[in-house]
Amino acid sequence: MKALIAALAGLLVLTACGVDGEPVKPSYSTKTTFGYNSKTGSFNRTSIGVTIGN
């Protein structure tokens, strides 16, 4: 069990330091829509997007 924990900790350290390549910065986007529907009244719609990489 200790060996498994040590191996996972080692992988975490290697991943965090960027040994597998340059760190990739995520990009975030949001879109909010306000509107009015004659049957249901006013509404709002929000979408959130996250893209990792290009």
C-alpha distance matrix in Angstrom:
0.0 3.8 5.4 5.2 6.4 8.7 9.9 10.8 12.4 14.3 15.6 16.7 18.6 20.2 21.3 22.7 24.7 26.4 25.5 25.8 29.4 31.5 30.3 32.0 33.8 34.1 37.5 38.5 41.7 43.3 46.5 48.4 51.4 53.9 56.5 58.9 59.3 62.7 61.2 58.1 58.9 56.9 53.4 50.7 48.0 45.2 42.8 40.0 38.5 35.7 35.8 33.1 34.7 38.3
3.8 0.0 3.8 5.4 5.1 6.1 8.6 10.0 10.5 12.2 14.3 15.3 16.5 18.4 20.0 21.0 22.6 24.8 23.9 24.6 28.1 30.1 29.1 31.1 32.9 33.5 37.1 38.2 41.6 43.4 46.7 48.7 51.8 54.4 57.2 59.7 60.4 63.8 62.5 59.3 59.9 57.8 54.2 51.4 48.7 45.7 43.4 40.3 38.8 35.8 35.8 33.0 34.4 38.0
5.4 3.8 0.0 3.8 5.5 5.0 6.1 8.6 9.8 10.4 12.3 14.2 15.3 16.5 18.3 19.9 21.2 23.0 21.6 22.2 25.9 28.2 27.5 29.7 31.8 32.6 36.3 37.7 41.1 43.2 46.5 48.7 51.9 54.6 57.4 60.0 60.7 64.2 62.9 59.8 60.5 58.3 54.7 51.8 48.9 45.9 43.3 40.2 38.4 35.2 34.8 31.8 32.8 36.4
5.2 5.4 3.8 0.0 3.8 5.4 5.1 6.2 8.6 9.8 10.7 12.3 14.3 15.4 16.5 18.3 20.2 21.7 20.6 20.7 24.3 26.6 25.7 27.4 29.5 30.0 33.6 34.8 38.1 40.1 43.3 45.5 48.6 51.3 54.0 56.6 57.1 60.6 59.3 56.3 57.0 54.9 51.2 48.4 45.5 42.5 39.9 36.9 35.1 32.1 31.8 28.9 30.2 33.7
6.4 5.1 5.5 3.8 0.0 3.8 5.5 5.2 6.1 8.5 10.0 10.5 12.3 14.3 15.3 16.4 18.5 20.4 19.9 20.4 23.8 25.6 24.3 26.1 27.9 28.4 32.0 33.1 36.5 38.3 41.7 43.8 46.9 49.6 52.4 55.0 55.8 59.3 58.1 54.9 55.5 53.2 49.6 46.7 44.0 40.9 38.5 35.3 33.8 30.7 30.7 27.8 29.3 33.0
8.7 6.1 5.0 5.4 3.8 0.0 3.8 5.5 5.1 6.1 8.7 9.8 10.6 12.3 14.2 15.3 16.6 18.8 17.8 18.9 22.3 24.2 23.3 25.7 27.6 28.7 32.3 33.9 37.4 39.5 43.0 45.3 48.5 51.3 54.2 57.0 57.9 61.5 60.5 57.3 57.8 55.3 51.7 48.7 45.9 42.6 40.1 36.8 35.0 31.7 31.3 28.2 29.3 32.9
9.9 8.6 6.1 5.1 5.5 3.8 0.0 3.8 5.4 5.0 6.3 8.6 9.9 10.6 12.3 14.2 15.6 17.1 15.7 16.2 19.8 22.2 21.6 23.7 26.0 27.0 30.8 32.5 35.9 38.3 41.6 44.1 47.3 50.3 53.1 55.9 56.7 60.3 59.3 56.3 56.8 54.4 50.7 47.7 44.7 41.5 38.7 35.5 33.4 30.0 29.3 26.1 27.0 30.5
10.8 10.0 8.6 6.2 5.2 5.5 3.8 0.0 3.8 5.4 5.1 6.2 8.7 9.9 10.5 12.2 14.4 15.8 15.3 15.4 18.8 20.7 19.6 21.4 23.4 24.1 27.7 29.2 32.6 34.8 38.1 40.5 43.7 46.6 49.4 52.2 53.0 56.6 55.6 52.6 53.1 50.7 47.0 44.0 41.0 37.8 35.1 31.9 30.0 26.7 26.3 23.2 24.5 28.1
12.4 10.5 9.8 8.6 6.1 5.1 5.4 3.8 0.0 3.8 5.5 5.0 6.3 8.7 9.9 10.5 12.4 14.6 14.4 15.4 18.5 20.0 18.7 20.9 22.7 23.7 27.4 28.9 32.5 34.7 38.2 40.6 43.9 46.7 49.7 52.6 53.7 57.3 56.5 53.4 53.6 51.0 47.4 44.3 41.5 38.1 35.6 32.2 30.4 27.0 26.7 23.6 24.8 28.4
14.3 12.2 10.4 9.8 8.5 6.1 5.0 5.4 3.8 0.0 3.8 5.4 5.2 6.2 8.6 9.9 10.8 12.8 11.8 13.0 16.3 18.3 17.6 20.3 22.5 24.0 27.8 29.7 33.4 35.9 39.4 42.0 45.4 48.4 51.4 54.4 55.5 59.2 58.5 55.5 55.7 53.0 49.4 46.1 43.2 39.8 37.1 33.6 31.4 27.9 27.0 23.7 24.3 27.8
15.6 14.3 12.3 10.7 10.0 8.7 6.3 5.1 5.5 3.8 0.0 3.8 5.4 5.1 6.1 8.5 10.0 11.0 10.1 10.4 13.9 16.0 15.3 17.5 19.9 21.2 25.0 27.0 30.5 33.2 36.6 39.3 42.6 45.7 48.6 51.6 52.6 56.3 55.6 52.7 53.0 50.4 46.7 43.5 40.4 37.0 34.1 30.7 28.4 24.8 23.8 20.4 21.0 24.5
16.7 15.3 14.2 12.3 10.5 9.8 8.6 6.2 5.0 5.4 3.8 0.0 3.8 5.5 5.2 6.0 8.7 10.3 10.7 11.2 14.0 15.3 13.8 15.9 17.8 19.0 22.7 24.5 28.1 30.5 34.1 36.6 40.0 43.0 46.0 49.1 50.2 53.9 53.3 50.3 50.4 47.7 44.1 40.8 37.9 34.4 31.7 28.2 26.1 22.6 22.0 18.8 19.8 23.5
18.6 16.5 15.3 14.3 12.3 10.6 9.9 8.7 6.3 5.2 5.4 3.8 0.0 3.8 5.5 5.1 6.2 8.8 9.2 11.0 13.4 14.5 13.4 16.2 18.1 20.0 23.7 25.8 29.5 32.1 35.8 38.4 41.9 44.9 48.1 51.2 52.6 56.3 55.9 52.8 52.8 49.9 46.3 42.9 40.1 36.5 33.9 30.2 28.1 24.5 23.7 20.3 20.9 24.4
20.2 18.4 16.5 15.4 14.3 12.3 10.6 9.9 8.7 6.2 5.1 5.5 3.8 0.0 3.8 5.5 5.4 6.6 5.8 7.5 10.3 12.1 11.9 14.8 17.4 19.5 23.2 25.7 29.4 32.3 35.9 38.8 42.2 45.3 48.4 51.7 53.0 56.7 56.4 53.5 53.5 50.6 47.0 43.6 40.6 37.0 34.1 30.5 28.0 24.3 22.9 19.3 19.3 22.5
21.3 20.0 18.3 16.5 15.3 14.2 12.3 10.5 9.9 8.6 6.1 5.2 5.5 3.8 0.0 3.8 5.6 5.5 6.3 6.4 8.9 10.3 9.3 11.7 14.2 15.9 19.7 22.1 25.8 28.7 32.2 35.1 38.5 41.7 44.7 48.0 49.2 53.0 52.7 49.8 49.8 47.0 43.3 39.9 36.9 33.3 30.4 26.8 24.2 20.5 19.2 15.6 15.9 19.3
22.7 21.0 19.9 18.3 16.4 15.3 14.2 12.2 10.5 9.9 8.5 6.0 5.1 5.5 3.8 0.0 3.8 5.6 7.9 9.1 10.3 10.4 8.6 11.3 13.0 15.1 18.7 21.0 24.8 27.6 31.3 34.0 37.5 40.6 43.8 47.1 48.6 52.4 52.2 49.3 49.0 46.0 42.4 38.9 36.1 32.4 29.8 26.1 23.8 20.1 19.2 15.8 16.3 19.8
24.7 22.6 21.2 20.2 18.5 16.6 15.6 14.4 12.4 10.8 10.0 8.7 6.2 5.4 5.6 3.8 0.0 3.8 5.8 8.3 9.1 9.2 8.5 12.1 14.1 16.8 20.4 23.0 26.8 29.8 33.5 36.4 39.9 43.1 46.3 49.7 51.3 55.1 55.1 52.2 51.8 48.8 45.2 41.7 38.8 35.1 32.4 28.7 26.3 22.5 21.2 17.7 17.4 20.5
26.4 24.8 23.0 21.7 20.4 18.8 17.1 15.8 14.6 12.8 11.0 10.3 8.8 6.6 5.5 5.6 3.8 0.0 3.8 5.3 5.4 5.8 5.9 9.5 12.2 15.0 18.6 21.6 25.2 28.5 32.0 35.2 38.6 41.9 45.0 48.5 50.0 53.8 53.9 51.2 50.8 47.8 44.2 40.7 37.7 34.0 31.1 27.4 24.6 20.9 19.0 15.3 14.5 17.4
25.5 23.9 21.6 20.6 19.9 17.8 15.7 15.3 14.4 11.8 10.1 10.7 9.2 5.8 6.3 7.9 5.8 3.8 0.0 3.8 5.5 7.7 9.2 12.4 15.5 18.2 21.8 24.9 28.4 31.8 35.2 38.4 41.8 45.1 48.2 51.6 53.0 56.8 56.8 54.1 53.9 51.0 47.4 43.9 40.7 37.2 34.1 30.5 27.6 23.8 21.7 17.9 16.8 19.5
25.8 24.6 22.2 20.7 20.4 18.9 16.2 15.4 15.4 13.0 10.4 11.2 11.0 7.5 6.4 9.1 8.3 5.3 3.8 0.0 3.8 7.2 8.6 10.9 14.4 16.7 20.2 23.3 26.7 30.0 33.3 36.6 39.8 43.3 46.1 49.5 50.7 54.5 54.4 51.9 51.9 49.0 45.4 41.9 38.7 35.2 31.9 28.5 25.4 21.7 19.3 15.5 14.2 16.9
29.4 28.1 25.9 24.3 23.8 22.3 19.8 18.8 18.5 16.3 13.9 14.0 13.4 10.3 8.9 10.3 9.1 5.4 5.5 3.8 0.0 3.8 6.4 8.7 12.3 14.9 18.1 21.5 24.8 28.4 31.6 35.0 38.2 41.7 44.6 48.1 49.5 53.3 53.4 51.0 50.8 47.9 44.3 40.8 37.6 34.1 30.8 27.4 24.1 20.5 17.8 14.1 12.2 14.4
31.5 30.1 28.2 26.6 25.6 24.2 22.2 20.7 20.0 18.3 16.0 15.3 14.5 12.1 10.3 10.4 9.2 5.8 7.7 7.2 3.8 0.0 3.8 6.3 9.4 12.6 15.6 19.2 22.5 26.1 29.4 32.8 36.0 39.5 42.5 46.1 47.7 51.5 51.9 49.4 49.0 45.9 42.4 38.8 35.7 32.1 29.1 25.6 22.4 18.8 16.3 12.7 10.8 12.8
30.3 29.1 27.5 25.7 24.3 23.3 21.6 19.6 18.7 17.6 15.3 13.8 13.4 11.9 9.3 8.6 8.5 5.9 9.2 8.6 6.4 3.8 0.0 3.8 6.5 9.6 12.9 16.2 19.7 23.2 26.6 29.9 33.3 36.6 39.8 43.3 44.9 48.7 49.1 46.5 46.0 42.9 39.4 35.7 32.7 29.1 26.1 22.5 19.6 16.0 13.9 10.4 9.4 12.2
32.0 31.1 29.7 27.4 26.1 25.7 23.7 21.4 20.9 20.3 17.5 15.9 16.2 14.8 11.7 11.3 12.1 9.5 12.4 10.9 8.7 6.3 3.8 0.0 3.8 6.4 9.5 13.0 16.3 19.9 23.2 26.6 29.8 33.3 36.3 39.9 41.5 45.3 45.6 43.1 42.7 39.6 36.1 32.5 29.4 25.8 22.8 19.3 16.2 12.6 10.2 6.9 5.9 8.8
33.8 32.9 31.8 29.5 27.9 27.6 26.0 23.4 22.7 22.5 19.9 17.8 18.1 17.4 14.2 13.0 14.1 12.2 15.5 14.4 12.3 9.4 6.5 3.8 0.0 3.8 6.6 9.9 13.4 16.9 20.3 23.6 27.0 30.3 33.5 37.1 38.9 42.7 43.2 40.6 39.9 36.7 33.3 29.7 26.8 23.1 20.3 16.7 14.0 10.6 8.9 6.6 6.8 9.2
34.1 33.5 32.6 30.0 28.4 28.7 27.0 24.1 23.7 24.0 21.2 19.0 20.0 19.5 15.9 15.1 16.8 15.0 18.2 16.7 14.9 12.6 9.6 6.4 3.8 0.0 3.8 6.7 10.2 13.6 17.0 20.3 23.6 27.0 30.1 33.6 35.3 39.1 39.6 37.0 36.4 33.3 29.8 26.2 23.2 19.6 16.6 13.1 10.3 6.8 5.6 4.4 6.4 8.8
37.5 37.1 36.3 33.6 32.0 32.3 30.8 27.7 27.4 27.8 25.0 22.7 23.7 23.2 19.7 18.7 20.4 18.6 21.8 20.2 18.1 15.6 12.9 9.5 6.6 3.8 0.0 3.8 6.9 10.5 13.8 17.2 20.5 23.9 27.0 30.6 32.5 36.2 36.9 34.5 33.7 30.5 27.1 23.4 20.6 17.0 14.2 10.9 8.3 5.8 5.3 6.5 8.1 9.0
38.5 38.2 37.7 34.8 33.1 33.9 32.5 29.2 28.9 29.7 27.0 24.5 25.8 25.7 22.1 21.0 23.0 21.6 24.9 23.3 21.5 19.2 16.2 13.0 9.9 6.7 3.8 0.0 3.8 7.0 10.5 13.7 17.1 20.4 23.6 27.2 29.1 32.9 33.5 30.9 30.1 26.8 23.5 19.8 17.0 13.4 10.8 7.5 5.7 4.7 6.5 8.9 11.3 12.2
41.7 41.6 41.1 38.1 36.5 37.4 35.9 32.6 32.5 33.4 30.5 28.1 29.5 29.4 25.8 24.8 26.8 25.2 28.4 26.7 24.8 22.5 19.7 16.3 13.4 10.2 6.9 3.8 0.0 3.8 6.9 10.3 13.6 17.0 20.1 23.8 25.7 29.5 30.3 27.9 27.0 23.7 20.5 16.8 14.0 10.6 8.3 5.8 5.1 6.5 8.5 11.7 13.8 13.9
43.3 43.4 43.2 40.1 38.3 39.5 38.3 34.8 34.7 35.9 33.2 30.5 32.1 32.3 28.7 27.6 29.8 28.5 31.8 30.0 28.4 26.1 23.2 19.9 16.9 13.6 10.5 7.0 3.8 0.0 3.8 6.7 10.2 13.5 16.7 20.3 22.3 26.1 26.9 24.4 23.3 20.0 16.8 13.1 10.5 7.1 5.7 4.5 6.2 9.0 11.6 15.0 17.4 17.5
46.5 46.7 46.5 43.3 41.7 43.0 41.6 38.1 38.2 39.4 36.6 34.1 35.8 35.9 32.2 31.3 33.5 32.0 35.2 33.3 31.6 29.4 26.6 23.2 20.3 17.0 13.8 10.5 6.9 3.8 0.0 3.8 6.7 10.2 13.2 16.9 19.0 22.7 23.8 21.5 20.3 17.1 14.0 10.5 8.1 5.6 5.3 6.6 8.7 12.0 14.4 18.0 20.2 19.8
48.4 48.7 48.7 45.5 43.8 45.3 44.1 40.5 40.6 42.0 39.3 36.6 38.4 38.8 35.1 34.0 36.4 35.2 38.4 36.6 35.0 32.8 29.9 26.6 23.6 20.3 17.2 13.7 10.3 6.7 3.8 0.0 3.8 6.7 10.1 13.7 16.1 19.7 20.9 18.5 17.0 13.5 10.6 7.1 5.6 4.3 6.5 8.8 11.8 15.2 17.9 21.4 23.8 23.6
51.4 51.8 51.9 48.6 46.9 48.5 47.3 43.7 43.9 45.4 42.6 40.0 41.9 42.2 38.5 37.5 39.9 38.6 41.8 39.8 38.2 36.0 33.3 29.8 27.0 23.6 20.5 17.1 13.6 10.2 6.7 3.8 0.0 3.8 6.5 10.2 12.6 16.2 17.6 15.6 14.0 10.8 8.2 5.5 5.0 6.3 8.8 11.9 14.6 18.2 20.7 24.4 26.6 26.1
53.9 54.4 54.6 51.3 49.6 51.3 50.3 46.6 46.7 48.4 45.7 43.0 44.9 45.3 41.7 40.6 43.1 41.9 45.1 43.3 41.7 39.5 36.6 33.3 30.3 27.0 23.9 20.4 17.0 13.5 10.2 6.7 3.8 0.0 3.8 7.2 10.3 13.6 15.3 13.3 11.0 7.5 5.9 4.4 6.5 8.8 12.0 15.1 18.1 21.7 24.3 28.0 30.3 29.8
56.5 57.2 57.4 54.0 52.4 54.2 53.1 49.4 49.7 51.4 48.6 46.0 48.1 48.4 44.7 43.8 46.3 45.0 48.2 46.1 44.6 42.5 39.8 36.3 33.5 30.1 27.0 23.6 20.1 16.7 13.2 10.1 6.5 3.8 0.0 3.8 6.8 10.1 12.1 10.7 8.5 5.7 5.4 6.3 8.5 11.6 14.5 17.9 20.8 24.5 27.0 30.8 33.0 32.4
58.9 59.7 60.0 56.6 55.0 57.0 55.9 52.2 52.6 54.4 51.6 49.1 51.2 51.7 48.0 47.1 49.7 48.5 51.6 49.5 48.1 46.1 43.3 39.9 37.1 33.6 30.6 27.2 23.8 20.3 16.9 13.7 10.2 7.2 3.8 0.0 3.8 6.5 8.8 7.9 5.4 4.1 6.0 8.6 11.2 14.7 17.7 21.2 24.1 27.8 30.4 34.1 36.5 35.9
59.3 60.4 60.7 57.1 55.8 57.9 56.7 53.0 53.7 55.5 52.6 50.2 52.6 53.0 49.2 48.6 51.3 50.0 53.0 50.7 49.5 47.7 44.9 41.5 38.9 35.3 32.5 29.1 25.7 22.3 19.0 16.1 12.6 10.3 6.8 3.8 0.0 3.8 5.5 5.5 4.9 5.9 7.4 10.6 12.6 16.3 18.9 22.6 25.4 29.2 31.7 35.4 37.8 37.2
62.7 63.8 64.2 60.6 59.3 61.5 60.3 56.6 57.3 59.2 56.3 53.9 56.3 56.7 53.0 52.4 55.1 53.8 56.8 54.5 53.3 51.5 48.7 45.3 42.7 39.1 36.2 32.9 29.5 26.1 22.7 19.7 16.2 13.6 10.1 6.5 3.8 0.0 3.8 6.0 5.7 8.3 10.7 14.1 16.3 20.1 22.7 26.4 29.2 33.0 35.5 39.2 41.5 40.9
61.2 62.5 62.9 59.3 58.1 60.5 59.3 55.6 56.5 58.5 55.6 53.3 55.9 56.4 52.7 52.2 55.1 53.9 56.8 54.4 53.4 51.9 49.1 45.6 43.2 39.6 36.9 33.5 30.3 26.9 23.8 20.9 17.6 15.3 12.1 8.8 5.5 3.8 0.0 3.8 6.0 9.3 11.1 14.7 16.6 20.4 22.9 26.6 29.4 33.2 35.8 39.4 41.9 41.5
58.1 59.3 59.8 56.3 54.9 57.3 56.3 52.6 53.4 55.5 52.7 50.3 52.8 53.5 49.8 49.3 52.2 51.2 54.1 51.9 51.0 49.4 46.5 43.1 40.6 37.0 34.5 30.9 27.9 24.4 21.5 18.5 15.6 13.3 10.7 7.9 5.5 6.0 3.8 0.0 3.8 6.8 8.2 11.8 13.9 17.6 20.4 24.0 27.0 30.6 33.5 37.0 39.7 39.6
58.9 59.9 60.5 57.0 55.5 57.8 56.8 53.1 53.6 55.7 53.0 50.4 52.8 53.5 49.8 49.0 51.8 50.8 53.9 51.9 50.8 49.0 46.0 42.7 39.9 36.4 33.7 30.1 27.0 23.3 20.3 17.0 14.0 11.0 8.5 5.4 4.9 5.7 6.0 3.8 0.0 3.8 6.6 10.4 13.3 16.9 20.0 23.5 26.7 30.3 33.3 36.8 39.5 39.3
56.9 57.8 58.3 54.9 53.2 55.3 54.4 50.7 51.0 53.0 50.4 47.7 49.9 50.6 47.0 46.0 48.8 47.8 51.0 49.0 47.9 45.9 42.9 39.6 36.7 33.3 30.5 26.8 23.7 20.0 17.1 13.5 10.8 7.5 5.7 4.1 5.9 8.3 9.3 6.8 3.8 0.0 3.8 7.1 10.5 13.8 17.2 20.5 23.8 27.4 30.4 34.0 36.6 36.4
53.4 54.2 54.7 51.2 49.6 51.7 50.7 47.0 47.4 49.4 46.7 44.1 46.3 47.0 43.3 42.4 45.2 44.2 47.4 45.4 44.3 42.4 39.4 36.1 33.3 29.8 27.1 23.5 20.5 16.8 14.0 10.6 8.2 5.9 5.4 6.0 7.4 10.7 11.1 8.2 6.6 3.8 0.0 3.8 6.8 10.3 13.6 16.9 20.2 23.8 26.8 30.4 33.1 33.1
50.7 51.4 51.8 48.4 46.7 48.7 47.7 44.0 44.3 46.1 43.5 40.8 42.9 43.6 39.9 38.9 41.7 40.7 43.9 41.9 40.8 38.8 35.7 32.5 29.7 26.2 23.4 19.8 16.8 13.1 10.5 7.1 5.5 4.4 6.3 8.6 10.6 14.1 14.7 11.8 10.4 7.1 3.8 0.0 3.8 6.7 10.2 13.4 16.8 20.4 23.4 26.9 29.7 29.7
48.0 48.7 48.9 45.5 44.0 45.9 44.7 41.0 41.5 43.2 40.4 37.9 40.1 40.6 36.9 36.1 38.8 37.7 40.7 38.7 37.6 35.7 32.7 29.4 26.8 23.2 20.6 17.0 14.0 10.5 8.1 5.6 5.0 6.5 8.5 11.2 12.6 16.3 16.6 13.9 13.3 10.5 6.8 3.8 0.0 3.8 6.8 10.2 13.4 17.1 20.0 23.6 26.3 26.4
45.2 45.7 45.9 42.5 40.9 42.6 41.5 37.8 38.1 39.8 37.0 34.4 36.5 37.0 33.3 32.4 35.1 34.0 37.2 35.2 34.1 32.1 29.1 25.8 23.1 19.6 17.0 13.4 10.6 7.1 5.6 4.3 6.3 8.8 11.6 14.7 16.3 20.1 20.4 17.6 16.9 13.8 10.3 6.7 3.8 0.0 3.8 6.7 10.2 13.6 16.8 20.2 23.1 23.3
42.8 43.4 43.3 39.9 38.5 40.1 38.7 35.1 35.6 37.1 34.1 31.7 33.9 34.1 30.4 29.8 32.4 31.1 34.1 31.9 30.8 29.1 26.1 22.8 20.3 16.6 14.2 10.8 8.3 5.7 5.3 6.5 8.8 12.0 14.5 17.7 18.9 22.7 22.9 20.4 20.0 17.2 13.6 10.2 6.8 3.8 0.0 3.8 6.7 10.3 13.3 16.8 19.6 19.9
40.0 40.3 40.2 36.9 35.3 36.8 35.5 31.9 32.2 33.6 30.7 28.2 30.2 30.5 26.8 26.1 28.7 27.4 30.5 28.5 27.4 25.6 22.5 19.3 16.7 13.1 10.9 7.5 5.8 4.5 6.6 8.8 11.9 15.1 17.9 21.2 22.6 26.4 26.6 24.0 23.5 20.5 16.9 13.4 10.2 6.7 3.8 0.0 3.8 7.0 10.3 13.6 16.6 17.4
38.5 38.8 38.4 35.1 33.8 35.0 33.4 30.0 30.4 31.4 28.4 26.1 28.1 28.0 24.2 23.8 26.3 24.6 27.6 25.4 24.1 22.4 19.6 16.2 14.0 10.3 8.3 5.7 5.1 6.2 8.7 11.8 14.6 18.1 20.8 24.1 25.4 29.2 29.4 27.0 26.7 23.8 20.2 16.8 13.4 10.2 6.7 3.8 0.0 3.8 6.7 10.1 13.0 13.7
35.7 35.8 35.2 32.1 30.7 31.7 30.0 26.7 27.0 27.9 24.8 22.6 24.5 24.3 20.5 20.1 22.5 20.9 23.8 21.7 20.5 18.8 16.0 12.6 10.6 6.8 5.8 4.7 6.5 9.0 12.0 15.2 18.2 21.7 24.5 27.8 29.2 33.0 33.2 30.6 30.3 27.4 23.8 20.4 17.1 13.6 10.3 7.0 3.8 0.0 3.8 6.7 9.9 11.4
35.8 35.8 34.8 31.8 30.7 31.3 29.3 26.3 26.7 27.0 23.8 22.0 23.7 22.9 19.2 19.2 21.2 19.0 21.7 19.3 17.8 16.3 13.9 10.2 8.9 5.6 5.3 6.5 8.5 11.6 14.4 17.9 20.7 24.3 27.0 30.4 31.7 35.5 35.8 33.5 33.3 30.4 26.8 23.4 20.0 16.8 13.3 10.3 6.7 3.8 0.0 3.8 6.4 7.7
33.1 33.0 31.8 28.9 27.8 28.2 26.1 23.2 23.6 23.7 20.4 18.8 20.3 19.3 15.6 15.8 17.7 15.3 17.9 15.5 14.1 12.7 10.4 6.9 6.6 4.4 6.5 8.9 11.7 15.0 18.0 21.4 24.4 28.0 30.8 34.1 35.4 39.2 39.4 37.0 36.8 34.0 30.4 26.9 23.6 20.2 16.8 13.6 10.1 6.7 3.8 0.0 3.8 6.8
34.7 34.4 32.8 30.2 29.3 29.3 27.0 24.5 24.8 24.3 21.0 19.8 20.9 19.3 15.9 16.3 17.4 14.5 16.8 14.2 12.2 10.8 9.4 5.9 6.8 6.4 8.1 11.3 13.8 17.4 20.2 23.8 26.6 30.3 33.0 36.5 37.8 41.5 41.9 39.7 39.5 36.6 33.1 29.7 26.3 23.1 19.6 16.6 13.0 9.9 6.4 3.8 0.0 3.8
38.3 38.0 36.4 33.7 33.0 32.9 30.5 28.1 28.4 27.8 24.5 23.5 24.4 22.5 19.3 19.8 20.5 17.4 19.5 16.9 14.4 12.8 12.2 8.8 9.2 8.8 9.0 12.2 13.9 17.5 19.8 23.6 26.1 29.8 32.4 35.9 37.2 40.9 41.5 39.6 39.3 36.4 33.1 29.7 26.4 23.3 19.9 17.4 13.7 11.4 7.7 6.8 3.8 0.0
